[in-house]
Amino acid sequence: MSDEQRFNQKDAPSFLNGLLLGAAVGAAGFFLFGTKKGRKVKKALLEGGAKTFDDLKKTAKDLEKKSKKISKKAVVKKVELEKKAELTQKKVAIEIKEAERELKEAQKKAQKIKKKLTQKVARAKKRYFTRKGRSLRK
């Protein structure tokens, strides 16, 4: 087989497809533009298409309005949450400062108690484990 024959065989299905598609488009065009019934169908299609297009425009406007409302609500919620977060942060900071203050007070009390206990231990040691200032150890 020559290259030309292979080329023609290879292109045959696409030529046939194009021929069939062209015939179908031509028949549809003739029906829609050349016959009474076709004109009625074309008119109904155009009216239906226009109605569908109007419905789509209305739906798009509704969606736009709803999305703007949702957007505004989201902004308001964001601001509210930021305020709540700020208040919570301030409350936590105050509670931390209070806890630090209480800890310092507890440390001071513990130091005072330790000092008193040390003094009492020294007195008890002196009183019970010494005689006339001398240790009871032999």
A tleap script that builds the chain and sets N, CA, C and O, in Angstrom:
source leaprc.protein.ff14SB
mol = sequence {
  NMET SER ASP GLU GLN ARG PHE ASN GLN LYS
  ASP ALA PRO SER PHE LEU ASN GLY LEU LEU
  LEU GLY ALA ALA VAL GLY ALA ALA GLY PHE
  PHE LEU PHE GLY THR LYS LYS GLY ARG LYS
  VAL LYS LYS ALA LEU LEU GLU GLY GLY ALA
  LYS THR PHE ASP ASP LEU LYS LYS THR ALA
  LYS ASP LEU GLU LYS LYS SER LYS LYS ILE
  SER LYS LYS ALA VAL VAL LYS LYS VAL GLU
  LEU GLU LYS LYS ALA GLU LEU THR GLN LYS
  LYS VAL ALA ILE GLU ILE LYS GLU ALA GLU
  ARG GLU LEU LYS GLU ALA GLN LYS LYS ALA
  GLN LYS ILE LYS LYS LYS LEU THR GLN LYS
  VAL ALA ARG ALA LYS LYS ARG TYR PHE THR
  ARG LYS GLY ARG SER LEU ARG CLYS
}
set mol.1.N position { 0.829 -1.190 0.000 }
set mol.1.CA position { 0.000 0.000 0.000 }
set mol.1.C position { 0.869 1.248 0.000 }
set mol.1.O position { 1.897 1.296 0.676 }
set mol.2.N position { 0.467 2.224 -0.736 }
set mol.2.CA position { 1.249 3.454 -0.779 }
set mol.2.C position { 0.810 4.378 0.355 }
set mol.2.O position { -0.227 4.177 0.988 }
set mol.3.N position { 1.634 5.392 0.585 }
set mol.3.CA position { 1.334 6.353 1.648 }
set mol.3.C position { 0.013 7.082 1.388 }
set mol.3.O position { -0.720 7.403 2.323 }
set mol.4.N position { -0.282 7.336 0.124 }
set mol.4.CA position { -1.502 8.050 -0.213 }
set mol.4.C position { -2.740 7.224 0.124 }
set mol.4.O position { -3.740 7.760 0.603 }
set mol.5.N position { -2.669 5.924 -0.127 }
set mol.5.CA position { -3.806 5.057 0.177 }
set mol.5.C position { -4.012 4.967 1.692 }
set mol.5.O position { -5.145 5.003 2.172 }
set mol.6.N position { -2.893 4.848 2.452 }
set mol.6.CA position { -3.009 4.809 3.918 }
set mol.6.C position { -3.613 6.107 4.451 }
set mol.6.O position { -4.442 6.091 5.360 }
set mol.7.N position { -3.188 7.222 3.875 }
set mol.7.CA position { -3.685 8.519 4.305 }
set mol.7.C position { -5.195 8.614 4.071 }
set mol.7.O position { -5.932 9.082 4.940 }
set mol.8.N position { -5.650 8.173 2.907 }
set mol.8.CA position { -7.072 8.233 2.575 }
set mol.8.C position { -7.892 7.304 3.479 }
set mol.8.O position { -8.998 7.656 3.889 }
set mol.9.N position { -7.356 6.128 3.789 }
set mol.9.CA position { -8.071 5.192 4.658 }
set mol.9.C position { -8.154 5.750 6.082 }
set mol.9.O position { -9.166 5.606 6.769 }
set mol.10.N position { -7.094 6.370 6.487 }
set mol.10.CA position { -7.043 6.924 7.839 }
set mol.10.C position { -8.025 8.086 8.006 }
set mol.10.O position { -8.635 8.228 9.066 }
set mol.11.N position { -8.181 8.900 6.996 }
set mol.11.CA position { -9.056 10.068 7.070 }
set mol.11.C position { -10.506 9.743 6.733 }
set mol.11.O position { -11.373 10.590 6.947 }
set mol.12.N position { -10.799 8.591 6.230 }
set mol.12.CA position { -12.151 8.232 5.816 }
set mol.12.C position { -13.155 8.335 6.955 }
set mol.12.O position { -14.219 8.919 6.754 }
set mol.13.N position { -12.869 7.784 8.174 }
set mol.13.CA position { -13.867 7.897 9.239 }
set mol.13.C position { -14.138 9.341 9.634 }
set mol.13.O position { -15.290 9.687 9.895 }
set mol.14.N position { -13.135 10.190 9.688 }
set mol.14.CA position { -13.374 11.560 10.083 }
set mol.14.C position { -14.136 12.319 9.002 }
set mol.14.O position { -14.931 13.203 9.321 }
set mol.15.N position { -13.911 11.993 7.731 }
set mol.15.CA position { -14.677 12.611 6.646 }
set mol.15.C position { -16.130 12.192 6.737 }
set mol.15.O position { -17.037 13.009 6.576 }
set mol.16.N position { -16.341 10.916 6.997 }
set mol.16.CA position { -17.694 10.395 7.103 }
set mol.16.C position { -18.409 11.031 8.304 }
set mol.16.O position { -19.583 11.390 8.213 }
set mol.17.N position { -17.694 11.167 9.426 }
set mol.17.CA position { -18.276 11.826 10.607 }
set mol.17.C position { -18.647 13.265 10.295 }
set mol.17.O position { -19.723 13.726 10.675 }
set mol.18.N position { -17.787 13.961 9.624 }
set mol.18.CA position { -18.061 15.350 9.257 }
set mol.18.C position { -19.251 15.452 8.314 }
set mol.18.O position { -20.081 16.352 8.440 }
set mol.19.N position { -19.325 14.527 7.375 }
set mol.19.CA position { -20.442 14.512 6.433 }
set mol.19.C position { -21.764 14.285 7.170 }
set mol.19.O position { -22.751 14.973 6.911 }
set mol.20.N position { -21.778 13.317 8.089 }
set mol.20.CA position { -22.995 13.032 8.863 }
set mol.20.C position { -23.384 14.217 9.754 }
set mol.20.O position { -24.560 14.566 9.853 }
set mol.21.N position { -22.398 14.823 10.392 }
set mol.21.CA position { -22.672 15.979 11.250 }
set mol.21.C position { -23.226 17.134 10.423 }
set mol.21.O position { -24.190 17.785 10.826 }
set mol.22.N position { -22.631 17.381 9.294 }
set mol.22.CA position { -23.114 18.453 8.411 }
set mol.22.C position { -24.532 18.187 7.936 }
set mol.22.O position { -25.350 19.105 7.869 }
set mol.23.N position { -24.827 16.932 7.605 }
set mol.23.CA position { -26.178 16.584 7.153 }
set mol.23.C position { -27.178 16.798 8.287 }
set mol.23.O position { -28.279 17.300 8.064 }
set mol.24.N position { -26.784 16.410 9.518 }
set mol.24.CA position { -27.700 16.572 10.661 }
set mol.24.C position { -27.953 18.047 10.936 }
set mol.24.O position { -29.094 18.442 11.174 }
set mol.25.N position { -26.906 18.868 10.908 }
set mol.25.CA position { -27.074 20.302 11.144 }
set mol.25.C position { -27.920 20.924 10.040 }
set mol.25.O position { -28.784 21.761 10.304 }
set mol.26.N position { -27.665 20.510 8.809 }
set mol.26.CA position { -28.452 21.026 7.688 }
set mol.26.C position { -29.922 20.652 7.797 }
set mol.26.O position { -30.801 21.475 7.544 }
set mol.27.N position { -30.185 19.394 8.179 }
set mol.27.CA position { -31.575 18.948 8.322 }
set mol.27.C position { -32.257 19.709 9.452 }
set mol.27.O position { -33.409 20.124 9.321 }
set mol.28.N position { -31.534 19.893 10.580 }
set mol.28.CA position { -32.116 20.640 11.697 }
set mol.28.C position { -32.382 22.081 11.278 }
set mol.28.O position { -33.428 22.637 11.613 }
set mol.29.N position { -31.452 22.689 10.555 }
set mol.29.CA position { -31.643 24.072 10.084 }
set mol.29.C position { -32.826 24.177 9.136 }
set mol.29.O position { -33.638 25.097 9.239 }
set mol.30.N position { -32.916 23.230 8.215 }
set mol.30.CA position { -34.051 23.241 7.280 }
set mol.30.C position { -35.360 23.089 8.042 }
set mol.30.O position { -36.331 23.794 7.771 }
set mol.31.N position { -35.378 22.156 9.007 }
set mol.31.CA position { -36.614 21.936 9.777 }
set mol.31.C position { -37.007 23.209 10.529 }
set mol.31.O position { -38.163 23.628 10.488 }
set mol.32.N position { -36.020 23.829 11.226 }
set mol.32.CA position { -36.324 24.996 12.057 }
set mol.32.C position { -36.669 26.240 11.233 }
set mol.32.O position { -37.517 27.036 11.635 }
set mol.33.N position { -36.016 26.405 10.091 }
set mol.33.CA position { -36.215 27.637 9.318 }
set mol.33.C position { -37.103 27.459 8.081 }
set mol.33.O position { -37.605 28.440 7.534 }
set mol.34.N position { -37.295 26.216 7.642 }
set mol.34.CA position { -38.006 26.001 6.379 }
set mol.34.C position { -39.407 25.461 6.512 }
set mol.34.O position { -40.162 25.472 5.539 }
set mol.35.N position { -39.779 24.990 7.679 }
set mol.35.CA position { -41.128 24.421 7.807 }
set mol.35.C position { -41.923 25.196 8.852 }
set mol.35.O position { -41.358 25.842 9.735 }
set mol.36.N position { -43.258 25.116 8.730 }
set mol.36.CA position { -44.132 25.796 9.696 }
set mol.36.C position { -43.941 25.223 11.093 }
set mol.36.O position { -43.765 25.948 12.072 }
set mol.37.N position { -43.982 23.894 11.149 }
set mol.37.CA position { -43.819 23.237 12.454 }
set mol.37.C position { -42.439 23.566 13.038 }
set mol.37.O position { -42.324 23.783 14.245 }
set mol.38.N position { -41.414 23.606 12.222 }
set mol.38.CA position { -40.060 23.938 12.663 }
set mol.38.C position { -39.982 25.346 13.222 }
set mol.38.O position { -39.301 25.596 14.217 }
set mol.39.N position { -40.705 26.290 12.555 }
set mol.39.CA position { -40.719 27.663 13.064 }
set mol.39.C position { -41.383 27.730 14.436 }
set mol.39.O position { -40.946 28.480 15.309 }
set mol.40.N position { -42.441 26.944 14.620 }
set mol.40.CA position { -43.096 26.903 15.933 }
set mol.40.C position { -42.141 26.343 16.989 }
set mol.40.O position { -42.047 26.865 18.099 }
set mol.41.N position { -41.446 25.283 16.624 }
set mol.41.CA position { -40.484 24.680 17.562 }
set mol.41.C position { -39.374 25.685 17.879 }
set mol.41.O position { -38.974 25.840 19.033 }
set mol.42.N position { -38.883 26.367 16.833 }
set mol.42.CA position { -37.824 27.365 17.043 }
set mol.42.C position { -38.311 28.480 17.957 }
set mol.42.O position { -37.581 28.913 18.848 }
set mol.43.N position { -39.537 28.948 17.747 }
set mol.43.CA position { -40.097 30.008 18.582 }
set mol.43.C position { -40.221 29.531 20.035 }
set mol.43.O position { -39.894 30.263 20.968 }
set mol.44.N position { -40.699 28.293 20.209 }
set mol.44.CA position { -40.843 27.739 21.562 }
set mol.44.C position { -39.473 27.607 22.227 }
set mol.44.O position { -39.319 27.899 23.413 }
set mol.45.N position { -38.490 27.168 21.459 }
set mol.45.CA position { -37.116 27.044 21.999 }
set mol.45.C position { -36.563 28.404 22.404 }
set mol.45.O position { -35.962 28.546 23.469 }
set mol.46.N position { -36.767 29.406 21.548 }
set mol.46.CA position { -36.272 30.751 21.860 }
set mol.46.C position { -36.968 31.333 23.080 }
set mol.46.O position { -36.326 31.955 23.926 }
set mol.47.N position { -38.288 31.131 23.174 }
set mol.47.CA position { -39.022 31.627 24.343 }
set mol.47.C position { -38.574 30.910 25.613 }
set mol.47.O position { -38.356 31.530 26.654 }
set mol.48.N position { -38.441 29.591 25.501 }
set mol.48.CA position { -37.965 28.811 26.657 }
set mol.48.C position { -36.561 29.207 27.056 }
set mol.48.O position { -36.247 29.299 28.242 }
set mol.49.N position { -35.725 29.441 26.075 }
set mol.49.CA position { -34.349 29.874 26.365 }
set mol.49.C position { -34.324 31.235 27.028 }
set mol.49.O position { -33.555 31.460 27.963 }
set mol.50.N position { -35.172 32.157 26.545 }
set mol.50.CA position { -35.234 33.498 27.136 }
set mol.50.C position { -35.739 33.419 28.574 }
set mol.50.O position { -35.216 34.089 29.465 }
set mol.51.N position { -36.772 32.584 28.789 }
set mol.51.CA position { -37.309 32.433 30.145 }
set mol.51.C position { -36.237 31.830 31.065 }
set mol.51.O position { -36.046 32.283 32.194 }
set mol.52.N position { -35.559 30.823 30.570 }
set mol.52.CA position { -34.500 30.194 31.365 }
set mol.52.C position { -33.391 31.195 31.661 }
set mol.52.O position { -32.853 31.215 32.768 }
set mol.53.N position { -33.046 32.024 30.682 }
set mol.53.CA position { -32.010 33.035 30.885 }
set mol.53.C position { -32.450 34.048 31.937 }
set mol.53.O position { -31.660 34.434 32.798 }
set mol.54.N position { -33.716 34.480 31.868 }
set mol.54.CA position { -34.245 35.413 32.881 }
set mol.54.C position { -34.226 34.780 34.269 }
set mol.54.O position { -33.863 35.425 35.252 }
set mol.55.N position { -34.621 33.510 34.337 }
set mol.55.CA position { -34.595 32.800 35.624 }
set mol.55.C position { -33.164 32.715 36.168 }
set mol.55.O position { -32.935 32.879 37.366 }
set mol.56.N position { -32.226 32.461 35.288 }
set mol.56.CA position { -30.827 32.398 35.713 }
set mol.56.C position { -30.335 33.752 36.214 }
set mol.56.O position { -29.605 33.825 37.203 }
set mol.57.N position { -30.736 34.824 35.530 }
set mol.57.CA position { -30.349 36.169 35.980 }
set mol.57.C position { -30.929 36.463 37.353 }
set mol.57.O position { -30.242 36.996 38.224 }
set mol.58.N position { -32.219 36.106 37.547 }
set mol.58.CA position { -32.869 36.330 38.836 }
set mol.58.C position { -32.176 35.509 39.927 }
set mol.58.O position { -31.923 36.015 41.021 }
set mol.59.N position { -31.877 34.266 39.635 }
set mol.59.CA position { -31.192 33.401 40.598 }
set mol.59.C position { -29.812 33.959 40.941 }
set mol.59.O position { -29.393 33.930 42.098 }
set mol.60.N position { -29.114 34.464 39.933 }
set mol.60.CA position { -27.789 35.047 40.170 }
set mol.60.C position { -27.884 36.269 41.078 }
set mol.60.O position { -27.053 36.451 41.968 }
set mol.61.N position { -28.902 37.109 40.851 }
set mol.61.CA position { -29.091 38.284 41.710 }
set mol.61.C position { -29.416 37.872 43.134 }
set mol.61.O position { -28.885 38.437 44.091 }
set mol.62.N position { -30.302 36.873 43.270 }
set mol.62.CA position { -30.645 36.377 44.605 }
set mol.62.C position { -29.411 35.827 45.322 }
set mol.62.O position { -29.191 36.095 46.503 }
set mol.63.N position { -28.624 35.066 44.597 }
set mol.63.CA position { -27.400 34.514 45.191 }
set mol.63.C position { -26.427 35.608 45.591 }
set mol.63.O position { -25.758 35.510 46.620 }
set mol.64.N position { -26.353 36.645 44.779 }
set mol.64.CA position { -25.474 37.769 45.101 }
set mol.64.C position { -25.930 38.470 46.376 }
set mol.64.O position { -25.113 38.798 47.236 }
set mol.65.N position { -27.251 38.700 46.497 }
set mol.65.CA position { -27.787 39.339 47.701 }
set mol.65.C position { -27.514 38.478 48.933 }
set mol.65.O position { -27.067 38.976 49.966 }
set mol.66.N position { -27.788 37.182 48.806 }
set mol.66.CA position { -27.577 36.273 49.933 }
set mol.66.C position { -26.101 36.210 50.329 }
set mol.66.O position { -25.768 36.174 51.514 }
set mol.67.N position { -25.238 36.197 49.345 }
set mol.67.CA position { -23.806 36.130 49.657 }
set mol.67.C position { -23.342 37.413 50.344 }
set mol.67.O position { -22.472 37.367 51.213 }
set mol.68.N position { -23.915 38.558 49.963 }
set mol.68.CA position { -23.565 39.815 50.635 }
set mol.68.C position { -24.040 39.793 52.081 }
set mol.68.O position { -23.325 40.234 52.980 }
set mol.69.N position { -25.264 39.274 52.308 }
set mol.69.CA position { -25.773 39.175 53.676 }
set mol.69.C position { -24.879 38.266 54.517 }
set mol.69.O position { -24.520 38.598 55.647 }
set mol.70.N position { -24.533 37.128 53.953 }
set mol.70.CA position { -23.677 36.180 54.672 }
set mol.70.C position { -22.321 36.808 54.953 }
set mol.70.O position { -21.747 36.617 56.025 }
set mol.71.N position { -21.820 37.549 53.992 }
set mol.71.CA position { -20.528 38.217 54.162 }
set mol.71.C position { -20.583 39.227 55.302 }
set mol.71.O position { -19.670 39.299 56.126 }
set mol.72.N position { -21.657 40.000 55.341 }
set mol.72.CA position { -21.814 40.991 56.415 }
set mol.72.C position { -21.919 40.296 57.772 }
set mol.72.O position { -21.306 40.730 58.747 }
set mol.73.N position { -22.698 39.215 57.827 }
set mol.73.CA position { -22.834 38.469 59.076 }
set mol.73.C position { -21.485 37.907 59.512 }
set mol.73.O position { -21.161 37.907 60.700 }
set mol.74.N position { -20.711 37.436 58.559 }
set mol.74.CA position { -19.394 36.883 58.885 }
set mol.74.C position { -18.485 37.963 59.466 }
set mol.74.O position { -17.737 37.704 60.409 }
set mol.75.N position { -18.546 39.156 58.914 }
set mol.75.CA position { -17.734 40.263 59.426 }
set mol.75.C position { -18.156 40.606 60.852 }
set mol.75.O position { -17.314 40.819 61.724 }
set mol.76.N position { -19.471 40.658 61.080 }
set mol.76.CA position { -19.983 40.969 62.422 }
set mol.76.C position { -19.535 39.894 63.409 }
set mol.76.O position { -19.070 40.208 64.505 }
set mol.77.N position { -19.676 38.623 63.021 }
set mol.77.CA position { -19.256 37.521 63.897 }
set mol.77.C position { -17.759 37.593 64.173 }
set mol.77.O position { -17.318 37.332 65.292 }
set mol.78.N position { -16.988 37.943 63.168 }
set mol.78.CA position { -15.539 38.045 63.341 }
set mol.78.C position { -15.217 39.101 64.388 }
set mol.78.O position { -14.398 38.876 65.280 }
set mol.79.N position { -15.865 40.249 64.273 }
set mol.79.CA position { -15.631 41.341 65.225 }
set mol.79.C position { -16.043 40.902 66.632 }
set mol.79.O position { -15.329 41.157 67.602 }
set mol.80.N position { -17.204 40.238 66.737 }
set mol.80.CA position { -17.660 39.754 68.044 }
set mol.80.C position { -16.662 38.774 68.653 }
set mol.80.O position { -16.327 38.866 69.833 }
set mol.81.N position { -16.198 37.846 67.845 }
set mol.81.CA position { -15.242 36.854 68.344 }
set mol.81.C position { -13.919 37.499 68.746 }
set mol.81.O position { -13.300 37.098 69.731 }
set mol.82.N position { -13.492 38.497 67.983 }
set mol.82.CA position { -12.254 39.189 68.334 }
set mol.82.C position { -12.405 39.907 69.676 }
set mol.82.O position { -11.488 39.900 70.497 }
set mol.83.N position { -13.580 40.533 69.893 }
set mol.83.CA position { -13.828 41.217 71.170 }
set mol.83.C position { -13.844 40.213 72.315 }
set mol.83.O position { -13.259 40.457 73.371 }
set mol.84.N position { -14.522 39.071 72.103 }
set mol.84.CA position { -14.575 38.039 73.142 }
set mol.84.C position { -13.175 37.509 73.439 }
set mol.84.O position { -12.818 37.290 74.597 }
set mol.85.N position { -12.393 37.305 72.395 }
set mol.85.CA position { -11.032 36.812 72.591 }
set mol.85.C position { -10.201 37.818 73.371 }
set mol.85.O position { -9.417 37.445 74.244 }
set mol.86.N position { -10.375 39.091 73.056 }
set mol.86.CA position { -9.637 40.142 73.762 }
set mol.86.C position { -10.037 40.188 75.235 }
set mol.86.O position { -9.180 40.295 76.111 }
set mol.87.N position { -11.348 40.106 75.508 }
set mol.87.CA position { -11.824 40.104 76.892 }
set mol.87.C position { -11.310 38.885 77.644 }
set mol.87.O position { -10.887 38.990 78.795 }
set mol.88.N position { -11.347 37.746 76.998 }
set mol.88.CA position { -10.851 36.516 77.624 }
set mol.88.C position { -9.366 36.637 77.922 }
set mol.88.O position { -8.901 36.224 78.984 }
set mol.89.N position { -8.635 37.198 76.992 }
set mol.89.CA position { -7.194 37.386 77.184 }
set mol.89.C position { -6.940 38.305 78.383 }
set mol.89.O position { -6.050 38.039 79.191 }
set mol.90.N position { -7.718 39.381 78.498 }
set mol.90.CA position { -7.549 40.305 79.628 }
set mol.90.C position { -7.894 39.606 80.944 }
set mol.90.O position { -7.185 39.766 81.938 }
set mol.91.N position { -8.989 38.825 80.950 }
set mol.91.CA position { -9.369 38.100 82.160 }
set mol.91.C position { -8.290 37.118 82.581 }
set mol.91.O position { -7.968 37.007 83.764 }
set mol.92.N position { -7.735 36.411 81.615 }
set mol.92.CA position { -6.673 35.445 81.917 }
set mol.92.C position { -5.448 36.167 82.476 }
set mol.92.O position { -4.826 35.689 83.425 }
set mol.93.N position { -5.103 37.306 81.898 }
set mol.93.CA position { -3.951 38.071 82.387 }
set mol.93.C position { -4.188 38.524 83.829 }
set mol.93.O position { -3.281 38.464 84.659 }
set mol.94.N position { -5.413 38.979 84.124 }
set mol.94.CA position { -5.748 39.406 85.493 }
set mol.94.C position { -5.663 38.221 86.449 }
set mol.94.O position { -5.121 38.344 87.547 }
set mol.95.N position { -6.194 37.081 86.037 }
set mol.95.CA position { -6.154 35.897 86.892 }
set mol.95.C position { -4.715 35.436 87.137 }
set mol.95.O position { -4.386 34.993 88.237 }
set mol.96.N position { -3.870 35.536 86.129 }
set mol.96.CA position { -2.462 35.161 86.294 }
set mol.96.C position { -1.781 36.095 87.295 }
set mol.96.O position { -1.034 35.646 88.165 }
set mol.97.N position { -2.045 37.394 87.166 }
set mol.97.CA position { -1.450 38.348 88.113 }
set mol.97.C position { -1.927 38.062 89.533 }
set mol.97.O position { -1.143 38.118 90.480 }
set mol.98.N position { -3.211 37.756 89.676 }
set mol.98.CA position { -3.768 37.436 90.993 }
set mol.98.C position { -3.116 36.172 91.563 }
set mol.98.O position { -2.773 36.114 92.744 }
set mol.99.N position { -2.955 35.174 90.711 }
set mol.99.CA position { -2.319 33.932 91.164 }
set mol.99.C position { -0.865 34.193 91.567 }
set mol.99.O position { -0.390 33.632 92.554 }
set mol.100.N position { -0.164 35.032 90.821 }
set mol.100.CA position { 1.227 35.368 91.172 }
set mol.100.C position { 1.281 36.104 92.512 }
set mol.100.O position { 2.159 35.845 93.335 }
set mol.101.N position { 0.334 37.023 92.723 }
set mol.101.CA position { 0.280 37.749 93.995 }
set mol.101.C position { 0.017 36.792 95.152 }
set mol.101.O position { 0.671 36.867 96.193 }
set mol.102.N position { -0.946 35.892 94.960 }
set mol.102.CA position { -1.248 34.915 96.010 }
set mol.102.C position { -0.056 34.007 96.288 }
set mol.102.O position { 0.198 33.638 97.434 }
set mol.103.N position { 0.669 33.650 95.237 }
set mol.103.CA position { 1.861 32.810 95.403 }
set mol.103.C position { 2.927 33.546 96.215 }
set mol.103.O position { 3.556 32.953 97.091 }
set mol.104.N position { 3.130 34.818 95.932 }
set mol.104.CA position { 4.101 35.605 96.699 }
set mol.104.C position { 3.705 35.690 98.169 }
set mol.104.O position { 4.545 35.567 99.061 }
set mol.105.N position { 2.405 35.905 98.407 }
set mol.105.CA position { 1.926 35.953 99.794 }
set mol.105.C position { 2.156 34.612 100.485 }
set mol.105.O position { 2.594 34.566 101.634 }
set mol.106.N position { 1.861 33.528 99.783 }
set mol.106.CA position { 2.054 32.195 100.361 }
set mol.106.C position { 3.536 31.945 100.649 }
set mol.106.O position { 3.880 31.334 101.661 }
set mol.107.N position { 4.409 32.415 99.761 }
set mol.107.CA position { 5.849 32.254 99.992 }
set mol.107.C position { 6.288 33.041 101.227 }
set mol.107.O position { 7.081 32.551 102.031 }
set mol.108.N position { 5.769 34.260 101.372 }
set mol.108.CA position { 6.106 35.068 102.549 }
set mol.108.C position { 5.636 34.374 103.830 }
set mol.108.O position { 6.376 34.304 104.811 }
set mol.109.N position { 4.407 33.864 103.813 }
set mol.109.CA position { 3.885 33.153 104.977 }
set mol.109.C position { 4.736 31.925 105.285 }
set mol.109.O position { 5.037 31.639 106.444 }
set mol.110.N position { 5.120 31.198 104.227 }
set mol.110.CA position { 5.947 30.006 104.422 }
set mol.110.C position { 7.292 30.388 105.037 }
set mol.110.O position { 7.802 29.672 105.899 }
set mol.111.N position { 7.869 31.506 104.606 }
set mol.111.CA position { 9.139 31.972 105.172 }
set mol.111.C position { 8.975 32.327 106.654 }
set mol.111.O position { 9.830 31.994 107.474 }
set mol.112.N position { 7.872 33.003 106.989 }
set mol.112.CA position { 7.616 33.357 108.382 }
set mol.112.C position { 7.453 32.101 109.232 }
set mol.112.O position { 8.014 32.010 110.324 }
set mol.113.N position { 6.687 31.134 108.733 }
set mol.113.CA position { 6.480 29.882 109.470 }
set mol.113.C position { 7.800 29.141 109.630 }
set mol.113.O position { 8.074 28.585 110.693 }
set mol.114.N position { 8.610 29.128 108.594 }
set mol.114.CA position { 9.908 28.457 108.655 }
set mol.114.C position { 10.796 29.117 109.715 }
set mol.114.O position { 11.474 28.443 110.489 }
set mol.115.N position { 10.772 30.440 109.726 }
set mol.115.CA position { 11.585 31.181 110.698 }
set mol.115.C position { 11.124 30.871 112.119 }
set mol.115.O position { 11.948 30.627 113.000 }
set mol.116.N position { 9.799 30.879 112.348 }
set mol.116.CA position { 9.264 30.578 113.674 }
set mol.116.C position { 9.605 29.148 114.082 }
set mol.116.O position { 9.992 28.897 115.223 }
set mol.117.N position { 9.457 28.206 113.136 }
set mol.117.CA position { 9.782 26.808 113.456 }
set mol.117.C position { 11.262 26.649 113.787 }
set mol.117.O position { 11.620 25.908 114.702 }
set mol.118.N position { 12.112 27.336 113.049 }
set mol.118.CA position { 13.553 27.263 113.320 }
set mol.118.C position { 13.842 27.789 114.716 }
set mol.118.O position { 14.628 27.199 115.457 }
set mol.119.N position { 13.212 28.890 115.073 }
set mol.119.CA position { 13.402 29.447 116.415 }
set mol.119.C position { 12.880 28.483 117.480 }
set mol.119.O position { 13.549 28.279 118.494 }
set mol.120.N position { 11.719 27.892 117.283 }
set mol.120.CA position { 11.157 26.972 118.262 }
set mol.120.C position { 12.014 25.713 118.386 }
set mol.120.O position { 12.201 25.187 119.484 }
set mol.121.N position { 12.533 25.235 117.254 }
set mol.121.CA position { 13.412 24.056 117.298 }
set mol.121.C position { 14.665 24.398 118.093 }
set mol.121.O position { 15.123 23.588 118.899 }
set mol.122.N position { 15.217 25.573 117.882 }
set mol.122.CA position { 16.428 25.978 118.611 }
set mol.122.C position { 16.124 26.064 120.103 }
set mol.122.O position { 16.939 25.634 120.919 }
set mol.123.N position { 14.966 26.612 120.477 }
set mol.123.CA position { 14.597 26.695 121.898 }
set mol.123.C position { 14.381 25.306 122.492 }
set mol.123.O position { 14.834 25.009 123.597 }
set mol.124.N position { 13.676 24.459 121.732 }
set mol.124.CA position { 13.435 23.100 122.228 }
set mol.124.C position { 14.737 22.342 122.376 }
set mol.124.O position { 14.915 21.588 123.333 }
set mol.125.N position { 15.626 22.532 121.459 }
set mol.125.CA position { 16.931 21.878 121.500 }
set mol.125.C position { 17.691 22.353 122.735 }
set mol.125.O position { 18.294 21.566 123.465 }
set mol.126.N position { 17.642 23.627 122.937 }
set mol.126.CA position { 18.352 24.206 124.078 }
set mol.126.C position { 17.717 23.725 125.383 }
set mol.126.O position { 18.429 23.409 126.336 }
set mol.127.N position { 16.419 23.669 125.431 }
set mol.127.CA position { 15.727 23.304 126.657 }
set mol.127.C position { 15.829 21.805 126.967 }
set mol.127.O position { 16.063 21.431 128.117 }
set mol.128.N position { 15.660 20.962 125.977 }
set mol.128.CA position { 15.559 19.534 126.245 }
set mol.128.C position { 16.847 18.753 125.983 }
set mol.128.O position { 16.986 17.631 126.470 }
set mol.129.N position { 17.766 19.301 125.247 }
set mol.129.CA position { 18.962 18.539 124.921 }
set mol.129.C position { 20.247 19.164 125.476 }
set mol.129.O position { 21.346 18.761 125.093 }
set mol.130.N position { 20.117 20.126 126.361 }
set mol.130.CA position { 21.302 20.694 127.026 }
set mol.130.C position { 21.003 20.847 128.512 }
set mol.130.O position { 19.857 21.000 128.933 }
set mol.131.N position { 22.101 20.799 129.300 }
set mol.131.CA position { 21.972 21.029 130.740 }
set mol.131.C position { 22.985 22.129 131.090 }
set mol.131.O position { 24.191 21.961 130.908 }
set mol.132.N position { 22.493 23.203 131.572 }
set mol.132.CA position { 23.303 24.342 131.947 }
set mol.132.C position { 24.193 24.765 130.807 }
set mol.132.O position { 25.376 25.057 130.982 }
set mol.133.N position { 23.555 24.793 129.561 }
set mol.133.CA position { 24.287 25.263 128.393 }
set mol.133.C position { 25.179 24.227 127.763 }
set mol.133.O position { 25.770 24.487 126.714 }
set mol.134.N position { 25.302 23.024 128.383 }
set mol.134.CA position { 26.143 21.973 127.808 }
set mol.134.C position { 25.265 20.895 127.173 }
set mol.134.O position { 24.138 20.652 127.606 }
set mol.135.N position { 25.798 20.270 126.158 }
set mol.135.CA position { 25.077 19.221 125.435 }
set mol.135.C position { 24.942 18.002 126.297 }
set mol.135.O position { 25.812 17.730 127.125 }
set mol.136.N position { 23.868 17.257 126.124 }
set mol.136.CA position { 23.642 16.025 126.872 }
set mol.136.C position { 24.416 14.842 126.275 }
set mol.136.O position { 24.424 13.761 126.865 }
set mol.137.N position { 25.020 15.011 125.198 }
set mol.137.CA position { 25.825 13.946 124.589 }
set mol.137.C position { 27.035 13.665 125.454 }
set mol.137.O position { 27.633 14.571 126.034 }
set mol.138.N position { 27.364 12.455 125.526 }
set mol.138.CA position { 28.496 12.100 126.370 }
set mol.138.C position { 29.717 11.858 125.599 }
set mol.138.O position { 30.759 11.547 126.176 }
savepdb mol mol.pdb
quit
